[in-house]
């Protein structure tokens, strides 16, 4: 069903509290928002990146549901917005969702924001939106800042097809196994990484994906924004000198048409991860599909690894 544009209600009467927001000392009126859930994209760093529609909506809703009220308050205070802030994050979501649904059933208007960027992208908003839609309430999207799209824009890599991975596994073996799977995707890859793991991740990327072009995007839109473009091998070689403070988005070019098959190390990582939960037959089938290597070679290697992992003959 196609969503209808969100209507704007008229003021609630002469005794209603004034709604509005301020830009450069100019106070602008904001009508009360119509009932429904508003998914509002907020700046990923520079508070000036907020849209006028987002400001009007944040000023006009009854409640702003946010991951961290302290972070969102910086935005609302900057623009003199007085809407009530309520926490909604992964730790309180189960308890908070019924209250939001009840407020919506009473005709309330609620904005959902993440700490930075577009809601539902690596944040806990999915279940809320699903339940709000199931209950028959209106949901409106207000587009705006996104670190994924910002990184794609400045990476100087193909943008016609991309795959967003989010955060990679924290542990090395799981991370390498996942990268081996991602290496076969025919699209530009976009992933988040923390400062304390970015150097290790670059080393794994260089070993598994070799000389693909890539970009490290650090602190996008902020004062210390930094973009580094080179091959993964070069970026990994220089990783020791990398400033690790801040937030990172990694963008990796798709495989070339004549890309080499996975390295032996990457194949082993992939097989170990599969063998931990699957039979040798299923693990081999998955690895052959992702690696491009001959089945006989993959099967032989899987038997060797299974023997080491299970202490037996490796057959399954």
N, C-alpha and C positions, 0 to 999 in steps of 0.2 A: 504494500500500500504506500502510495506517495504521500509524504508528510506535507501538510499545509504550512504556509509561512506563519510564524508566530504573530498573533494579533497583539496590539498594545492597548491595554485598558485605559480608560479615562481616570483622572485623579479620583481618590476615594471620598472626597468631600472637604469642606473647609477646615475640619478639625484634624485631618490626616497629617501625619508627620511629613515634612517636605522630603522628597527624594531627589537626588541629583548627584553630580560629580563636578570636580573642578579641574580645569586645565589652565595652567599659567595664570592663576588667580581669577580666572573667569568661571563663575558658577553656572552650570548648565542643568536644566530641569530634566528629570528622568521619570516618565510615567510608570506606574506600577506594572510590572510584567504580568502577562497572562499566566494562568495556571499551567504548570508543566515543569519538566526537568530540562535545564539548559546546560549543555556541555560547552564550557567556555575555555578557549585556549588562552593561556597567559604567557607573559614573556619568559624566555629561557635565560635571560640575563639582564638585558637592557629594558628597564621599565617603560621606556618610550615606545616599545614595540607593541603595546596593547592597542586594540582597535577601538574606534569610537562606539561601535555597536556593542562590543564587550563591556565597555565602561557603562553604557546606558543600561545594559542588562544587569550587571552586578549591582548597580545602584537601585534598580527597580525590583529585584527579587526580595522575597521575605527572608531567605536564608542562603548563605553561601556555604556549601559543604566542601571542605578542603582537607588535604593530607596533613598539613601542619599549619595551625592557625597563626603561628608567629611569622611564617614566611608569607602567607597570604595577607596578613595585616600590613606588611610593608607596602604592598600594592594598594590596598584600600585606603591607607593613610596618605599615600602619595597623591591620590586623586580624591581625597575627602569623601569617601564612600562609607556610609554608616550601616550598611546591611549587617545582620547578625552572622557571625562566623561559627560554624559547628564542625568538629573534626569528623572526617570520614577517611579511614585508612585501613590497611590490612589487618591491624590488630583489633579494631572495634567494628569492622564492617558487618559482622553477623548481627550485632546488637543494634547498630545504627540504621540498617536498611529498613526494618519494620517501621521505625519512627519517621523516616523519610516518606515511605509509602503512605503512612497515615496522614501526614501533612499534605501530600498531594491529593489524597482522596477528599480532603476538606477544602480543596480549591487553592492550595498554596502554590507558590512558585519558588523553585529551588535551583540554584546554579551549582554545578559540580566543577571544581577546578583541581588540577594537580599542582604540585609544588612549582612546576615549570613545564611549559609546552602544552600539548593537546591531551585532554583527558582520555583515558583508556589505553594510551600507548605506554606500556610498562608501568601501569598503576592499577589499583584494584577496582576500577569503575565498571568493568564488564558485567559482573553479576547484578549490580544495581540497575544498569540500563536494561538488562534482560528482564528483571522482575518488574520494572516500571512499565515496560512495553507489554508484558503479559497482563498487567493489571489494567491496561487500556488507557494509560495516561500519555499525554503528549511528550515527545522528546525532541529537542531542537539542538542542532549543532551550530556553534559559532566558530568558524575556522580562524586560524591565526598561527602564531609561532609554533614551530616544530623543529627540534634539533636534527631529526632524521632528514627532513627536506633541506634544512639550512646546510647540513654537511654535504648532501648530494650536490647542492648548487655550487659550492666552492671547491669541490674535490677535483674538478676537471676530468671526470671519468664518465662513461656512458650512463645516461639516466633514462633511456627508453624502457629498461626493464631492471628492477632492483628487488632484492630480497632483504627484509629487515629481520635480523636475528635477535635483537635485544641483547641481554647480557649472556655471555658464555659461561659454562660451568666454572666454578672456582678452582676445582682440583685439576691438576695437570693431565692425568690420564683421561678423564672425562672430557676435558676441553679439547685435547688432541683428537679424540675420537669424533667429537662433534665437528671439528674443523675438517676432518677427512671427509665427512658427509657433505659439508658445505662446499668443498672444493669442486664437486661435480655439478653444482648448480650453474646454469648458463645465464647468469645475471650479475649485476654489480651487487656486492654484499655490503650491508650496513650493520654495524654492531656497536653496542655500548661497552665501555670498559672503565674500571676504576683505576685511579692512579697507582695504587699499590700492586696491581697485576698487569698493567699495560706492557711493561718490558718483557715479562714472561710470555704474554700473549703474542707479542711481535716476534719473539724467537720461534714460537710454535708455528705461527703463520708463515714465516720465512722458510721453515723446514718443509712444511706441507704444501704451500702454494708457490714457493720459489720466487721467481722474478716478476710476478705480477705487479703492475702499477698500483699504488695505494696512496691514501692520504690520512694523516693523523690530524684530527680537528679537536683542538683543546680550547675550552672556555669560550665557546661560540657566543658572539654578540657582547662579550664582556670586555672589560678594560684590557685584560691580558690575553685576548684572543690570539691564537697561534695556529697556523696551518702548515704542515710539513708534507711535501709531495715527493715521492721517489718510489723505487721498487721496494717490495717487502724485504728483500735481502739487504738493501742499503739502509732502510729504516731500522731493521733489527740490529745491524752492525753499529749504528749510532745511538742505540737506545740508552746506553749508559749515561749519555749526556742529556737525555730528555728530562725536561721539567715535569715531574709527576704530580704536582699539585693541580687540583681542578678536575673537571669532568671531560671525558674523552668520547669522541665518536670516531670509529675507524671505518673507512670506506675502501673496499678492495675491488679492483677491476674484475670482470668476468674472465673465465678461461679463454685462451685463444683457441681458434678452430683446430689447431694442431697441437693442443696442450698435451704435455707428457702425462702418463698415468701417475697415480699416487706413488710416492716413494715407499720403499720397503718399511721404513719406520712408521709411516702414516698408515700403511696397510695393517701392520701388526697392532697398532692402537685401535683401529677399527674392528679388527677381528676379536681382540681381547674384550672389548666392550660388548660385542654381540654374543660371544661365547659365555659371558657371565649370566645371560638370561635366556639364551636360545640354544637349540641343538646345533651340531656342527653343520648339518644340511642347511638349516635356515640361515645360520651365520654366513656360510659360504655364498648362498644365493644373494644375500644383501650386499656382501662385500664385492662380489663380481659386478653387480649392477652399478655400484658407486665408484669402483676403482678402475674399471675398464680392463683389468688384467684377465688372462685366460683362466677358465674355471679350474683346470687341472693344477695350475700353479697355486691358486688361492686355496684349493682343497688340501693340497699337500702342506701348505703353511698352517692351515687351520688345525690339522691333525697334530702337528708339532706343538702348537700353542695349547691345544686342548689337553695334551698329555702333561704339559707343565702345570697347567691350571688345576687339573683334576687328579693328577697323580696316577692316572690309569693309562689305558691304551688309546684314549682320545676318541674312540668311536661313539657315536650317539645317533 
